[in-house]
């Protein structure tokens, strides 16, 4: 673990850490209003963060189609009723970003019969190592290797080392036979949040809206966040034979409660490496301008 921590710290020293003011407070009001739209949030018993990315307005006045693309957390704990809801949504494809180890530990997604599953385990470069460290923290309650300041850097790392996965996702989404499509990771916040930010940017949605979409995870996952933070504090206290009142949960809460600065770091990294998010999509992901136009034609109301 110590070896990883040093390696991980060294990796991020190579990134240009651009200062970013946190905008979570100013976005919270709009985010809560959006959270009240029943069309966006699909209430599942086994996954609180399943939602439609439709309805967002683009810079040129168009809007993202409803009922075509969903973002989510993991799906192994869906109930029979949940599976019926996915069937009613006519889900055709599920893209899963979990690593092989994560998938083995959690079990397979519960999906309607006939849904096509695309496994894109995010294990390139340091991504697999990072997932392992986070999994260990969740297992022990010890988040000392996942400090609060690392959260923006997670999104920077995803932009740098997740290119092949995000390129594949965009190409799958451009195929109408693959939709409606769901993409997900474990909680639907880091890997999935970066994917949603890239997709919405490719469609021409303003970054302020991208950030609001990212912060909606705090709204939909509020009960889960409270429960999970409490469980991890208890776990750490038990493992270290100490009163729960003495547990410092700063790192735990920073990981589970998102800030706008976290996803802003993804944009900053794209700008640092390529000049803009649009150039990152073209030159970093290898998605041609023609492919972007196809994606917009498929997923935007005209």
C-alpha positions as CSV (number, residue, x, y, z in Angstrom):
1,X,0.0,0.0,0.0
2,X,2.8,2.4,0.9
3,X,4.5,1.7,-2.4
4,X,1.3,2.4,-4.2
5,X,0.8,5.7,-2.3
6,X,4.3,6.9,-3.4
7,X,3.7,5.8,-7.0
8,X,0.3,7.4,-7.1
9,X,1.6,10.7,-5.6
10,X,4.5,10.7,-8.2
11,X,2.1,10.2,-11.0
12,X,0.0,13.2,-10.1
13,X,3.1,15.4,-9.6
14,X,3.4,15.2,-13.3
15,X,0.0,16.6,-13.9
16,X,-0.5,20.4,-14.1
17,X,-2.6,21.1,-11.0
18,X,-4.6,24.1,-12.1
19,X,-6.3,26.0,-9.3
20,X,-10.1,25.6,-9.3
21,X,-12.7,27.4,-7.2
22,X,-15.3,25.1,-5.8
23,X,-18.8,25.8,-7.2
24,X,-20.8,23.1,-5.4
25,X,-22.8,25.7,-3.4
26,X,-23.8,27.8,-6.4
27,X,-24.8,24.8,-8.4
28,X,-26.7,23.1,-5.6
29,X,-29.9,25.0,-6.1
30,X,-30.3,24.2,-9.8
31,X,-29.2,20.6,-9.1
32,X,-31.9,20.1,-6.6
33,X,-34.5,21.5,-9.0
34,X,-33.4,19.1,-11.7
35,X,-33.5,16.2,-9.2
36,X,-37.2,16.8,-8.8
37,X,-37.9,15.9,-12.4
38,X,-39.3,12.4,-12.4
39,X,-38.2,11.9,-16.0
40,X,-34.5,12.1,-15.0
41,X,-34.3,9.9,-11.9
42,X,-35.4,6.3,-12.3
43,X,-36.2,5.1,-8.7
44,X,-34.8,1.6,-8.3
45,X,-34.7,-0.3,-5.1
46,X,-31.3,-1.7,-5.7
47,X,-29.5,1.3,-7.2
48,X,-30.3,4.9,-6.2
49,X,-28.2,6.7,-8.8
50,X,-29.8,5.5,-12.0
51,X,-30.8,8.4,-14.2
52,X,-31.6,9.7,-17.7
53,X,-29.2,12.3,-19.1
54,X,-31.9,13.6,-21.4
55,X,-33.3,17.1,-21.4
56,X,-30.1,19.1,-21.1
57,X,-29.9,22.1,-23.4
58,X,-26.9,22.6,-25.7
59,X,-25.1,25.8,-26.4
60,X,-26.9,26.1,-29.8
61,X,-30.4,25.6,-28.3
62,X,-31.0,22.0,-29.0
63,X,-31.6,19.4,-26.2
64,X,-30.5,15.9,-25.4
65,X,-33.1,13.3,-26.2
66,X,-34.8,11.6,-23.3
67,X,-34.9,7.8,-23.0
68,X,-31.7,7.1,-25.0
69,X,-28.8,7.2,-22.5
70,X,-28.8,6.4,-18.8
71,X,-25.9,6.7,-16.2
72,X,-25.9,4.6,-13.1
73,X,-24.0,2.9,-10.3
74,X,-23.6,-0.9,-10.2
75,X,-26.5,-3.2,-10.9
76,X,-26.0,-6.5,-9.2
77,X,-28.5,-5.7,-6.4
78,X,-31.5,-4.9,-8.5
79,X,-34.7,-6.5,-7.4
80,X,-37.1,-8.3,-9.7
81,X,-39.2,-5.1,-9.9
82,X,-36.1,-3.1,-10.8
83,X,-35.3,-5.5,-13.6
84,X,-38.9,-5.1,-14.9
85,X,-38.4,-1.4,-14.9
86,X,-35.3,-1.7,-17.0
87,X,-37.2,-3.9,-19.4
88,X,-39.9,-1.2,-19.6
89,X,-37.2,1.3,-20.5
90,X,-36.3,-1.1,-23.4
91,X,-32.7,-1.1,-22.4
92,X,-30.6,-2.7,-25.2
93,X,-27.0,-2.3,-23.9
94,X,-25.2,-2.0,-20.6
95,X,-21.6,-0.7,-20.6
96,X,-19.8,-1.7,-17.3
97,X,-16.6,0.1,-16.3
98,X,-15.9,-2.1,-13.2
99,X,-12.6,-3.9,-13.1
100,X,-12.5,-7.7,-13.2
101,X,-11.8,-7.9,-9.5
102,X,-14.7,-5.6,-8.6
103,X,-17.0,-7.6,-10.8
104,X,-15.9,-10.8,-9.2
105,X,-16.5,-9.4,-5.7
106,X,-19.9,-7.8,-6.5
107,X,-21.4,-10.4,-8.8
108,X,-23.0,-9.9,-12.3
109,X,-25.4,-7.2,-13.1
110,X,-29.1,-8.2,-12.9
111,X,-30.5,-7.3,-16.3
112,X,-33.6,-8.1,-18.4
113,X,-33.2,-11.1,-20.8
114,X,-31.6,-10.2,-24.1
115,X,-29.7,-7.1,-22.9
116,X,-26.3,-6.8,-24.5
117,X,-23.5,-6.4,-22.0
118,X,-20.2,-4.7,-22.8
119,X,-17.5,-5.0,-20.2
120,X,-14.9,-2.2,-20.3
121,X,-12.8,-2.9,-17.2
122,X,-10.9,0.3,-16.4
123,X,-7.5,-1.2,-15.7
124,X,-5.2,0.6,-18.0
125,X,-2.1,2.2,-16.5
126,X,-2.8,3.1,-12.9
127,X,-6.6,2.8,-13.1
128,X,-6.6,-0.8,-11.9
129,X,-4.3,0.0,-9.0
130,X,-6.4,3.0,-8.0
131,X,-9.6,0.8,-8.0
132,X,-7.8,-1.7,-5.8
133,X,-6.8,0.9,-3.3
134,X,-10.3,2.3,-3.1
135,X,-11.7,-1.2,-2.7
136,X,-9.3,-1.9,0.1
137,X,-10.4,1.4,1.8
138,X,-14.0,0.4,1.6
139,X,-13.2,-3.1,3.0
140,X,-11.3,-1.7,6.0
141,X,-12.7,1.8,6.6
142,X,-9.2,3.1,6.4
143,X,-9.1,5.9,3.8
144,X,-5.7,7.2,4.7
145,X,-4.5,6.2,1.2
146,X,-7.5,8.1,-0.4
147,X,-6.9,11.6,1.0
148,X,-9.5,14.3,0.3
149,X,-7.2,16.2,-2.1
150,X,-6.9,13.1,-4.4
151,X,-10.5,13.4,-5.6
152,X,-9.9,15.9,-8.4
153,X,-6.8,14.0,-9.4
154,X,-8.9,10.8,-9.9
155,X,-10.8,12.6,-12.7
156,X,-7.5,13.9,-14.1
157,X,-6.2,10.3,-14.2
158,X,-9.4,9.1,-15.9
159,X,-9.0,11.7,-18.6
160,X,-5.4,10.6,-19.2
161,X,-5.7,6.9,-18.9
162,X,-9.3,6.2,-19.7
163,X,-9.2,7.3,-23.3
164,X,-9.8,3.9,-24.9
165,X,-12.8,3.2,-22.7
166,X,-14.5,6.5,-23.3
167,X,-13.8,6.3,-27.0
168,X,-15.5,2.9,-27.1
169,X,-18.5,4.3,-25.2
170,X,-19.0,7.2,-27.6
171,X,-18.9,4.9,-30.6
172,X,-21.4,2.5,-29.0
173,X,-23.8,5.3,-28.3
174,X,-23.7,6.5,-31.9
175,X,-25.2,3.2,-33.0
176,X,-29.0,3.4,-32.7
177,X,-29.3,-0.4,-32.4
178,X,-27.3,-0.3,-29.1
179,X,-29.7,2.2,-27.5
180,X,-31.3,2.8,-25.0
181,X,-27.9,2.3,-23.3
182,X,-26.8,2.4,-19.7
183,X,-23.2,3.0,-18.6
184,X,-22.1,2.5,-15.0
185,X,-19.2,1.9,-12.6
186,X,-19.6,1.2,-8.8
187,X,-21.4,4.3,-7.5
188,X,-21.9,6.1,-10.7
189,X,-19.7,9.1,-9.7
190,X,-16.0,9.0,-10.7
191,X,-15.6,6.8,-13.8
192,X,-19.3,7.3,-14.8
193,X,-19.2,11.0,-13.9
194,X,-16.2,11.5,-16.2
195,X,-17.9,9.5,-19.0
196,X,-21.1,11.6,-18.7
197,X,-19.0,14.9,-18.7
198,X,-17.2,13.8,-21.9
199,X,-20.4,12.7,-23.6
200,X,-22.4,15.8,-22.7
201,X,-19.4,18.0,-23.9
202,X,-19.4,16.1,-27.2
203,X,-23.1,17.0,-27.6
204,X,-22.4,20.7,-26.9
205,X,-23.9,20.9,-23.4
206,X,-22.3,23.9,-21.5
207,X,-19.9,22.9,-18.7
208,X,-22.0,24.6,-16.1
209,X,-24.7,22.1,-16.9
210,X,-22.2,19.2,-17.0
211,X,-21.2,20.2,-13.4
212,X,-24.8,20.3,-12.2
213,X,-25.4,16.8,-13.7
214,X,-22.3,15.5,-11.8
215,X,-23.5,17.0,-8.5
216,X,-26.9,15.4,-8.8
217,X,-25.3,12.2,-7.5
218,X,-25.2,13.9,-4.1
219,X,-29.0,14.4,-4.3
220,X,-29.9,10.9,-5.4
221,X,-27.4,9.1,-3.2
222,X,-28.0,11.2,0.0
223,X,-29.4,8.3,2.0
224,X,-26.7,5.9,0.7
225,X,-24.0,8.4,1.4
226,X,-25.2,8.9,5.0
227,X,-25.5,5.1,5.5
228,X,-22.1,4.3,3.9
229,X,-20.1,7.0,5.8
230,X,-21.6,5.7,9.0
231,X,-20.8,2.1,8.2
232,X,-17.2,3.0,7.3
233,X,-16.7,5.0,10.5
234,X,-17.9,2.0,12.5
235,X,-15.7,-0.3,10.6
236,X,-12.6,1.8,11.2
237,X,-13.4,2.2,14.9
238,X,-13.9,-1.6,15.3
239,X,-10.7,-2.5,13.4
240,X,-8.6,0.0,15.4
241,X,-10.3,-0.6,18.8
242,X,-11.3,3.0,19.3
243,X,-14.5,4.9,20.0
244,X,-16.4,5.9,16.9
245,X,-16.5,9.5,18.1
246,X,-12.7,9.6,17.6
247,X,-12.8,8.5,14.0
248,X,-11.8,11.3,11.6
249,X,-14.1,10.8,8.6
250,X,-12.8,13.7,6.5
251,X,-11.4,11.5,3.8
252,X,-14.4,9.2,3.7
253,X,-16.8,12.1,3.4
254,X,-14.7,13.8,0.7
255,X,-14.8,10.7,-1.4
256,X,-18.5,10.2,-1.1
257,X,-19.8,13.8,-1.2
258,X,-18.9,15.3,-4.5
259,X,-17.7,18.8,-5.1
260,X,-17.8,20.7,-8.4
261,X,-14.1,21.1,-8.4
262,X,-13.7,17.3,-8.8
263,X,-15.2,17.1,-12.2
264,X,-13.8,20.5,-13.2
265,X,-10.4,18.9,-12.9
266,X,-11.3,16.6,-15.8
267,X,-11.9,19.7,-18.0
268,X,-8.7,21.3,-16.8
269,X,-6.7,18.2,-17.7
270,X,-8.2,18.1,-21.1
271,X,-7.3,21.7,-21.6
272,X,-3.8,21.2,-20.3
273,X,-3.2,18.2,-22.7
274,X,-5.2,19.2,-25.7
275,X,-6.3,22.8,-25.5
276,X,-10.0,22.1,-25.0
277,X,-12.5,19.3,-24.2
278,X,-13.5,19.2,-27.9
279,X,-9.9,18.8,-28.9
280,X,-9.5,16.0,-26.3
281,X,-12.5,14.2,-27.8
282,X,-11.0,14.5,-31.3
283,X,-7.3,14.0,-30.7
284,X,-7.2,12.2,-27.3
285,X,-10.1,9.8,-27.9
286,X,-9.7,9.7,-31.7
287,X,-13.3,10.5,-32.3
288,X,-13.4,12.3,-35.7
289,X,-15.5,15.4,-36.3
290,X,-17.8,13.3,-38.5
291,X,-18.3,10.9,-35.7
292,X,-19.2,13.7,-33.3
293,X,-21.7,15.0,-35.8
294,X,-23.2,11.6,-36.0
295,X,-23.4,11.4,-32.3
296,X,-25.2,14.7,-32.1
297,X,-27.6,13.8,-34.9
298,X,-28.5,10.6,-33.0
299,X,-28.8,12.0,-29.5
300,X,-30.0,15.6,-30.0
301,X,-33.5,16.9,-30.7
302,X,-33.5,18.9,-33.9
